[in-house]
């Protein structure tokens, strides 16, 4: 059997073998009785029949001796994956299952870049997850490997070639050997007109109407503009709006728009676009989480081409903050639905960048918009690489393939211990940019009891999470408001770590294994696997609860599946998640009981009548002092009747090349002013 090596961003795969399968070769399909992948070919289900010479993918997850159920009708090159298994007629072949998503994704990406599979097959693959029981590309790795070695950052024997000469060597002699030269990584000088960012996940959407996660908000913010924007000092400034004025009673807000603003297709932005965006978001036919974005608006009208009038039923304290939502062009949707997913692949905005290309699961390419109303950005091209594995991201940064990335706490800890190891990079830290929480599904009968939720708050060792997982890069969490802001309550009491008392309360409340409210089945904790920190935190929580006799099962999902199963469908008992702080104090969409419908943001189903009342009052109040008092009361109630366990407030740390200038950390992060970044003068 032929063997070869390949490397993908520092992951070294050695002695990987390809086997040629003979006609009539049988493999066990025990774990996949209804296999529907386009890579699968069987006598009963001949979807996407293969062509002679194509590299084909065999069965997945097979154990023991192969059984009839699938075969290849002609000679094929078989990529096999998964657990230890036997391959008959070609000898015994032991295959080790990948340890984590990063290892699997590395090879998936490598396969895509080298176009091993027929392009049509690749494009047609759907993106499911392990827990959906759909056998798709992202579920499984597409190779067999006898040995995997993690790169240890010793600076020697790397494989720099990423694009292997497949077509020229593949069928030279039936079986083949790909030889990759060893040597140091080729860190070519950075392109001054190009900036490469590494993100752990791709955006779920770019259309501002459907944004619901931080990655989507960040990238969409470079393509679209709102009427207003939040500045680093958390004050409101105009963006597409040049100025505004409130009526004396606070029931009317009039915006004067900038003139001469161009959409990416050359059309002029006007007041009708603002009216269209409002009507789209508030339409009952549009499934957006932003339904309550605009508060008690009665109507939005265009007085003329450059004037928008917003009438409210009552004063709205976050009126200006609400109009930070990106405006979408009316003319683009005259002959297409706003829900058309194709718009995400070719969005038309007014922002400093426009989308040039989106290769799903790999990267997005943005190019500067020369007619941007504030002038084109100095960096002409953005490449946003999607690299789920943090080790792979870090290696890409060190080898010159990425310019900026957010560090994990472990990477930050390494950097602190070796501060002079990477002199070509600068470190940027933003304080309390996000918070982590353990959320309760309030539909669960046990979690309807506030004393049970208080006991869980006492059972979780926050200090162990902050020190063990985040390496001290944060502080204990107390509320959903960022500390130090005018609306946060900095004197909130907290539940100290006290597992003994927690156990007593749970026993008194009959929340014990086998009881009516806590059956013998383990609780399900859902989280997203793109975050290693989430998994480590979940394991600490699991140990904390196990000491109380509570069984906990951790289930991880990719972000898109997490949104569907957890946020939309509420398939969880507990949820572990990070949220970026919202710099608008109006948390109506997160915690008001009216926001619990499918797709809405109060997916914990938290319901407290007094919290509902206070959130509504704060919305109707324009005076900051009064709003502060209302929000302080909300935070005090959430201590006594916790919607979740606020675990930590975490700082964000970024590493960027010293050749980049203009980066200015703030509570908003570092990307808020990316259009103003520029290369250092030569």
C-alpha positions in Angstrom: 0.0 0.0 0.0 1.3 3.5 -0.9 1.7 6.0 1.9 2.2 9.7 2.0 2.5 12.6 4.4 0.7 15.9 4.5 0.6 18.9 6.7 -2.2 21.4 7.2 -1.4 24.5 9.3 1.0 22.7 11.6 -0.9 19.4 11.9 1.4 16.7 10.7 -0.2 13.5 9.3 2.3 10.8 8.5 2.2 7.5 6.8 -1.3 8.0 5.5 -2.4 5.3 3.1 -4.7 5.1 0.2 -5.9 1.7 -1.0 -7.3 0.6 -4.3 -10.5 -1.4 -3.8 -11.3 -4.2 -6.2 -14.6 -4.9 -7.8 -17.1 -6.5 -5.4 -15.2 -5.3 -2.3 -17.6 -5.5 0.7 -17.6 -3.2 3.7 -19.8 -3.2 6.8 -22.4 -0.5 6.8 -23.8 -1.4 10.2 -23.7 2.2 11.6 -25.2 3.8 8.6 -28.3 1.9 7.6 -29.7 4.8 5.7 -26.6 6.3 4.3 -27.4 9.2 2.0 -24.0 10.9 1.4 -23.3 11.7 -2.3 -20.0 9.9 -1.7 -21.8 6.6 -1.1 -22.6 4.1 -3.9 -24.5 0.9 -3.4 -26.6 -1.4 -5.5 -29.8 -0.2 -3.9 -29.0 3.5 -3.6 -26.8 4.5 -6.6 -26.8 8.3 -5.9 -24.0 10.2 -7.7 -22.5 7.1 -9.5 -18.7 7.5 -9.5 -16.6 7.8 -12.6 -13.6 5.7 -13.3 -10.5 7.2 -11.8 -12.3 9.3 -9.2 -11.2 9.2 -5.6 -14.1 7.8 -3.7 -15.0 7.8 0.0 -16.0 4.5 1.6 -18.1 3.7 4.6 -17.7 5.4 8.0 -17.6 4.2 11.6 -17.3 0.5 10.8 -16.4 -2.0 13.5 -15.5 -5.7 13.2 -15.7 -7.8 10.1 -17.2 -6.2 7.0 -20.6 -7.2 6.1 -22.6 -7.0 2.8 -24.3 -3.7 2.3 -22.2 -1.6 0.1 -19.5 -2.0 -2.5 -17.6 -0.3 -5.3 -18.4 -1.7 -8.7 -15.1 -0.7 -10.4 -11.6 -0.2 -9.3 -11.5 2.8 -6.9 -9.2 4.6 -4.6 -10.9 4.3 -1.2 -10.6 6.9 1.6 -11.8 5.3 4.8 -12.3 6.9 8.1 -13.3 6.5 11.7 -12.6 3.8 14.2 -10.2 0.8 14.1 -11.5 -1.4 11.4 -10.5 -4.2 9.1 -10.3 -3.9 5.4 -10.5 -7.3 3.7 -8.6 -8.3 0.6 -6.0 -5.5 1.3 -4.8 -6.7 4.6 -5.4 -5.5 8.1 -5.5 -1.7 8.4 -5.8 0.0 11.8 -7.4 3.4 11.7 -7.4 5.8 14.7 -10.4 8.0 15.2 -9.6 11.7 15.3 -9.4 13.1 18.8 -11.2 16.3 18.2 -13.0 18.5 15.6 -9.8 20.4 14.8 -8.0 17.3 13.6 -10.9 16.3 11.4 -11.6 19.8 10.0 -7.9 20.2 9.1 -8.1 17.3 6.7 -11.6 18.3 5.4 -10.1 21.7 4.5 -7.1 20.1 2.9 -9.4 17.9 0.7 -11.3 20.9 -0.4 -8.3 23.0 -1.3 -6.8 20.2 -3.4 -10.1 19.3 -5.0 -9.8 15.6 -4.4 -13.5 15.1 -5.0 -15.5 16.0 -8.0 -16.5 19.7 -7.6 -20.2 19.0 -8.1 -20.1 16.5 -5.3 -18.3 18.9 -3.0 -20.7 21.7 -3.7 -23.8 19.5 -3.1 -22.7 18.3 0.3 -24.9 19.5 3.1 -23.5 20.6 6.5 -25.0 18.6 9.3 -23.5 17.4 12.6 -22.9 14.2 14.5 -26.1 14.6 16.5 -28.3 15.1 13.5 -27.6 11.6 12.3 -27.0 12.9 8.8 -23.8 11.5 7.3 -22.3 14.5 5.7 -18.9 15.8 5.0 -18.5 17.8 8.3 -19.4 14.7 10.3 -16.5 12.6 9.4 -12.9 12.8 8.3 -12.1 11.7 4.8 -8.9 9.8 5.1 -7.2 6.8 6.7 -4.2 7.5 8.9 -1.9 5.2 10.7 -0.2 7.9 12.7 -1.0 11.4 13.8 1.5 13.7 15.5 0.6 17.1 16.9 3.1 19.8 15.9 5.0 20.8 19.1 6.3 24.2 18.0 10.0 23.1 17.9 10.6 24.9 14.6 11.9 21.9 12.6 10.7 19.4 10.1 7.5 21.1 8.9 5.8 20.4 5.7 5.3 23.8 4.0 3.6 22.6 0.8 -0.2 22.8 1.2 -1.3 22.3 -2.4 -0.1 18.8 -3.3 0.4 17.9 -7.0 -2.5 15.4 -6.9 -3.5 15.1 -10.5 0.0 14.8 -11.8 1.0 11.9 -9.4 -2.3 10.3 -8.5 -2.6 7.6 -11.1 1.0 7.3 -12.3 1.1 3.6 -11.3 -2.3 2.7 -9.9 -1.0 3.3 -6.4 1.0 6.4 -5.6 3.3 8.1 -3.2 3.2 11.8 -2.6 6.5 13.2 -1.3 6.6 16.5 0.4 9.8 18.2 1.1 10.7 19.1 4.7 11.9 22.5 5.8 11.1 25.6 7.7 7.8 27.4 7.0 7.9 30.0 4.2 6.8 33.1 6.0 6.7 35.5 3.1 6.5 39.3 3.7 2.9 40.4 4.4 1.0 42.1 1.5 0.6 45.7 2.6 -2.7 45.9 0.7 -4.2 42.8 2.3 -5.2 41.8 5.9 -5.8 38.2 6.9 -7.9 37.5 9.9 -8.6 34.1 11.6 -12.1 33.5 13.0 -13.1 30.2 14.7 -16.5 30.1 12.9 -18.0 31.5 9.8 -21.0 33.9 10.0 -24.4 32.4 10.1 -25.7 35.4 8.1 -24.5 38.7 6.6 -28.0 40.2 6.0 -28.5 42.6 8.9 -32.1 41.5 9.3 -31.0 38.0 10.5 -27.9 38.6 12.6 -27.8 36.8 15.9 -24.1 36.0 16.7 -21.0 38.0 17.2 -19.2 36.8 14.1 -22.1 37.7 11.9 -22.4 41.1 13.5 -18.7 41.8 13.1 -18.4 40.9 9.5 -21.8 42.4 8.5 -20.7 45.6 10.2 -18.0 46.0 7.6 -20.6 45.6 4.8 -23.5 47.6 6.1 -24.1 50.8 8.2 -26.9 51.9 10.6 -28.3 55.3 11.0 -26.3 55.5 14.2 -23.3 53.7 15.8 -21.9 53.2 19.3 -18.5 54.8 19.9 -15.7 53.4 22.1 -16.9 55.7 24.9 -20.3 54.1 24.5 -21.9 57.3 23.3 -24.0 57.5 20.2 -22.8 59.1 17.0 -24.3 59.4 13.5 -23.4 57.1 10.7 -25.9 57.1 7.8 -27.8 59.8 9.8 -26.1 63.2 9.8 -28.2 64.6 12.7 -31.4 63.9 14.6 -33.9 65.6 16.8 -36.4 64.5 19.5 -39.7 66.2 20.0 -40.2 67.7 23.5 -42.4 64.8 24.7 -40.1 62.1 23.2 -42.7 60.7 20.9 -41.1 61.7 17.7 -37.5 61.2 16.4 -36.5 62.9 13.1 -33.3 61.8 11.3 -31.6 63.9 8.6 -29.7 61.5 6.4 -26.3 61.9 4.7 -26.5 62.8 1.0 -24.6 61.1 -1.7 -24.2 57.8 0.1 -23.9 54.9 -2.4 -24.8 51.3 -2.2 -22.3 48.8 -3.5 -24.1 48.6 -6.8 -23.9 52.3 -7.3 -27.5 53.2 -6.4 -28.0 56.1 -3.9 -29.1 55.4 -0.4 -32.3 57.2 0.6 -35.0 57.4 3.2 -37.1 54.7 1.5 -34.4 52.2 2.4 -34.7 53.0 6.1 -38.5 52.6 5.9 -38.1 49.3 4.1 -35.6 48.0 6.6 -38.0 48.8 9.5 -41.0 47.2 7.8 -39.0 44.1 7.0 -37.7 43.5 10.5 -41.1 44.1 12.1 -43.0 42.0 9.5 -44.7 39.0 11.0 -43.6 37.0 7.9 -39.9 37.6 8.5 -38.2 35.2 11.0 -35.7 37.6 12.6 -34.6 37.8 16.2 -34.7 41.6 16.0 -38.5 41.9 16.2 -38.5 44.1 19.2 -35.4 46.0 18.1 -37.2 49.3 17.6 -39.3 49.3 20.7 -42.7 51.1 20.8 -42.6 52.5 17.3 -46.0 53.4 15.8 -44.7 54.1 12.3 -41.7 55.1 10.3 -42.1 57.4 7.3 -40.0 59.2 4.7 -40.8 62.9 4.8 -38.6 63.4 1.8 -35.6 61.6 0.2 -33.2 62.6 3.0 -35.5 62.8 6.1 -36.9 59.9 8.1 -39.6 60.4 10.8 -40.0 57.8 13.6 -43.2 58.1 15.7 -43.4 56.3 19.0 -46.4 55.4 21.1 -44.3 56.3 24.2 -40.8 57.6 24.8 -38.1 55.0 24.1 -34.9 55.2 26.1 -32.8 53.2 23.5 -34.2 54.9 20.4 -30.8 56.0 19.1 -29.2 52.6 20.0 -31.9 50.7 18.1 -31.0 52.4 14.8 -27.5 51.0 14.9 -29.1 48.0 12.9 -27.7 47.8 9.4 -29.9 49.3 6.7 -30.7 47.1 3.6 -31.5 48.4 0.1 -35.1 48.4 -1.0 -34.3 48.3 -4.7 -32.5 45.0 -4.4 -35.6 43.2 -3.0 -38.1 44.5 -5.5 -37.9 41.1 -7.3 -36.6 38.8 -4.7 -37.5 37.9 -1.1 -35.6 39.3 1.8 -35.2 35.7 3.0 -33.4 34.7 -0.2 -30.2 33.0 1.1 -28.4 34.0 -2.1 -28.4 37.6 -0.8 -25.9 36.5 1.9 -23.5 35.4 -0.8 -23.8 38.7 -2.7 -24.9 41.3 -0.2 -25.3 44.9 -1.3 -24.5 47.4 1.6 -23.1 50.8 2.1 -20.2 49.8 4.2 -16.4 50.3 3.7 -16.0 46.8 2.3 -18.0 44.6 -0.1 -18.1 40.8 -0.4 -16.1 39.4 -3.2 -16.1 35.7 -2.5 -17.3 33.3 0.2 -16.0 29.7 0.2 -18.1 28.0 2.8 -16.2 26.6 5.7 -12.9 28.1 4.5 -12.8 31.8 4.0 -14.5 35.1 3.0 -12.9 37.7 0.9 -13.8 41.3 1.2 -12.6 44.2 -1.0 -12.6 47.9 -0.2 -15.5 49.9 -1.6 -14.0 52.9 -3.4 -17.2 55.0 -3.1 -17.6 54.6 0.7 -19.0 57.8 2.0 -16.2 58.3 4.6 -13.5 57.4 2.0 -12.2 53.9 1.2 -10.3 52.0 3.8 -6.5 52.0 3.6 -6.3 48.2 3.6 -7.8 47.2 0.3 -8.5 43.5 0.8 -9.7 41.5 3.8 -9.4 37.7 3.9 -11.3 36.1 6.8 -10.1 32.5 7.3 -12.4 30.1 9.1 -10.2 28.0 11.3 -12.1 26.3 14.1 -9.1 24.7 15.8 -7.2 27.3 18.0 -3.9 25.5 17.7 -4.2 25.6 13.9 -5.1 29.3 14.1 -2.1 30.1 16.2 0.3 28.2 13.9 -1.1 30.0 10.9 -0.4 33.3 12.7 3.2 32.3 13.6 4.0 31.1 10.0 2.8 34.3 8.3 -0.5 33.0 6.9 -2.6 35.1 9.3 -2.1 38.7 10.5 -4.6 39.0 13.4 -6.4 36.6 15.7 -7.9 36.4 19.2 -5.8 34.3 21.5 -7.3 31.6 23.7 -6.4 31.9 27.4 -3.9 29.0 27.1 -2.1 30.8 24.2 -2.2 34.1 26.2 -0.7 32.2 29.2 2.1 30.9 27.0 2.7 34.4 25.6 3.0 35.8 29.2 5.6 33.1 30.0 7.6 33.8 26.9 7.1 37.5 26.2 10.1 37.9 23.9 9.3 34.9 21.7 7.3 36.7 19.1 8.8 40.2 18.7 7.0 40.7 15.3 3.6 40.8 17.1 1.8 43.2 19.4 -0.6 42.3 22.1 -4.0 44.0 22.5 -6.3 43.4 25.5 -9.9 44.6 25.9 -11.5 44.4 29.3 -14.7 42.5 30.0 -15.8 42.1 26.4 -18.0 39.1 27.0 -19.5 37.0 29.7 -20.1 33.3 30.2 -23.2 31.7 31.8 -24.7 28.4 32.7 -28.3 28.8 31.6 -31.3 26.9 32.9 -34.1 25.7 30.7 -37.0 27.2 32.7 -39.4 24.7 31.1 -37.7 22.0 33.0 -39.9 21.2 36.1 -36.9 21.3 38.5 -35.6 24.6 37.3 -38.9 26.4 37.8 -37.9 26.4 41.5 -35.7 29.4 42.2 -34.1 27.7 45.2 -32.8 24.9 42.9 -31.3 27.6 40.7 -29.7 29.3 43.7 -28.2 26.0 44.8 -26.7 25.5 41.4 -25.1 28.9 41.7 -23.5 27.8 45.0 -22.4 24.5 43.5 -20.2 26.0 40.7 -16.6 26.9 41.5 -16.2 30.1 39.5 -12.7 30.7 40.7 -11.6 27.3 39.4 -13.0 28.2 36.0 -11.4 31.6 35.9 -8.0 30.3 36.9 -8.0 26.9 35.3 -9.7 27.7 32.1 -9.1 31.4 31.5 -5.7 31.6 33.2 -6.9 34.6 35.3 -8.0 36.4 32.2 -11.3 37.6 33.8 -13.4 38.1 36.9 -16.4 36.4 38.5 -19.7 37.2 36.8 -22.7 38.7 38.6 -25.0 40.1 35.9 -25.6 40.4 32.1 -24.3 44.1 32.2 -20.7 44.9 31.6 -18.9 46.1 34.8 -18.0 49.7 35.0 -20.8 51.0 32.8 -23.3 53.6 34.0 -26.1 51.0 34.1 -24.2 48.2 35.9 -24.7 47.4 39.6 -21.2 47.0 41.0 -22.3 46.1 44.6 -24.3 43.0 43.8 -24.2 40.2 46.3 -23.1 36.8 45.0 -23.5 33.2 45.9 -20.2 32.0 47.3 -19.0 28.5 46.3 -20.6 26.3 48.9 -21.3 22.7 47.7 -22.3 21.6 51.1 -25.1 24.1 51.4 -26.1 23.5 47.8 -26.5 19.8 48.4 -28.7 20.5 51.5 -30.9 22.8 49.4 -31.3 20.4 46.6 -32.2 17.6 49.0 -34.7 19.8 50.7 -36.3 20.7 47.4 -36.3 17.0 46.3 -34.0 17.7 43.4 -32.1 14.4 43.7 -31.6 11.6 41.3 -34.7 9.5 40.9 -37.1 12.2 42.3 -40.1 13.5 40.4 -38.2 16.7 39.3 -34.8 15.1 38.8 -35.1 11.7 37.2 -32.3 9.1 37.2 -31.4 10.3 33.7 -28.5 12.7 33.5 -29.1 16.4 32.8 -28.1 17.4 29.3 -25.7 20.4 29.1 -25.4 21.8 25.5 -22.6 23.9 24.3 -20.7 24.7 21.0 -17.5 22.8 20.3 -15.8 25.6 18.5 -14.8 26.9 22.0 -12.3 24.8 23.8 -12.9 27.0 26.9 -16.6 26.0 26.8 -15.7 22.4 26.9 -13.2 22.8 29.8 -15.7 24.9 31.7 -18.4 22.2 31.1 -16.1 19.6 32.5 -15.5 21.6 35.7 -19.3 22.1 36.1 -19.8 18.4 35.5 -17.3 17.6 38.3 -19.0 20.2 40.6 -22.4 18.7 40.1 -21.2 15.1 40.3 -20.0 15.8 43.8 -23.6 16.6 44.6 -24.8 13.3 43.1 -26.2 15.1 39.9 -25.3 13.3 36.7 -24.5 15.6 33.8 -24.0 14.7 30.1 -22.2 17.2 27.9 -23.3 17.4 24.3 -21.4 19.6 21.9 -22.7 21.1 18.6 -21.2 23.2 15.8 -22.5 26.7 16.1 -25.2 26.5 13.3 -26.6 23.3 14.7 -26.4 24.8 18.3 -28.5 27.7 17.1 -31.1 25.4 15.6 -31.4 22.7 18.3 -30.8 24.9 21.4 -31.8 28.5 20.6 -34.6 27.6 18.3 -35.9 24.2 19.5 -34.8 24.4 23.2 -33.5 20.8 23.2 -31.5 21.1 26.5 -31.7 21.1 30.2 -28.6 23.3 30.8 -26.7 25.4 28.3 -23.2 26.8 28.5 -22.6 29.8 26.4 -20.6 33.0 26.0 -22.2 36.2 25.0 -20.5 39.5 24.0 -21.8 42.3 26.1 -24.5 44.4 24.5 -23.5 48.0 25.0 -27.1 49.1 24.8 -28.5 48.7 28.4 -31.9 47.7 26.9 -31.9 43.9 27.5 -35.6 43.5 26.7 -34.9 41.1 23.9 -32.8 38.8 26.1 -34.9 38.6 29.3 -38.4 39.8 28.7 -40.9 37.0 28.8 -42.5 38.1 25.5 -39.2 37.1 23.7 -39.5 33.4 24.2 -40.9 32.4 20.8 -38.9 30.1 18.5 -35.8 32.0 17.3 -36.1 34.7 19.9 -33.2 35.5 22.2 -34.9 34.6 25.6 -34.4 30.9 24.8 -34.0 30.1 28.5 -37.7 30.9 28.8 -37.0 33.1 31.8 -40.2 34.8 33.1 -40.4 37.2 36.0 -43.3 39.7 36.0 -41.4 42.4 37.9 -38.4 42.1 35.6 -40.8 42.4 32.6 -42.2 45.6 34.2 -38.8 47.1 35.0 -37.4 46.4 31.5 -40.5 48.0 30.0 -40.3 51.1 32.3 -36.6 51.5 31.5 -37.4 51.5 27.8 -40.0 54.3 28.3 -37.6 56.5 30.2 -35.2 59.0 28.6 -33.5 60.2 31.8 -30.3 58.3 32.4 -30.6 58.4 36.2 -34.1 56.8 36.2 -33.0 54.2 33.7 -30.0 53.4 36.0 -32.4 52.8 38.9 -34.6 50.5 36.9 -31.6 48.4 35.7 -30.1 48.1 39.1 -33.4 46.7 40.4 -33.4 44.2 37.5 -29.9 43.0 38.5 -30.9 42.7 42.2 -33.9 40.5 41.2 -31.8 38.3 39.0 -29.6 37.5 42.1 -32.6 36.3 44.0 -34.3 34.6 41.0 -31.4 33.7 38.8 -32.2 33.1 35.1 -28.8 31.5 34.9 -25.4 31.3 36.7 -23.3 34.2 35.5 -19.9 32.5 35.6 -17.3 35.0 34.5 -16.6 38.2 32.7 -13.8 37.5 30.3 -11.3 39.9 28.7 -10.4 39.4 25.1 -6.7 39.3 23.9 -5.6 39.7 20.3 -2.3 39.3 18.7 -1.5 41.4 15.6 1.5 42.1 13.5 3.5 45.2 14.5 3.3 46.3 10.8 -0.4 47.1 11.5 -1.2 50.6 12.9 -4.4 52.2 14.0 -5.6 49.3 16.3 -7.2 50.9 19.3 -8.7 48.5 21.9 -11.9 49.6 23.6 -14.9 47.9 25.3 -16.2 47.3 21.7 -13.2 45.1 21.0 -10.6 45.9 18.3 -12.5 45.4 15.1 -14.9 48.3 15.5 -12.4 50.6 13.7 -10.8 48.2 11.3 -11.5 50.4 8.3 -9.0 52.9 9.9 -6.2 50.4 10.2 -3.3 50.9 8.0 0.2 49.4 7.3 3.1 51.0 9.0 5.1 53.5 7.0 8.1 51.9 5.3 
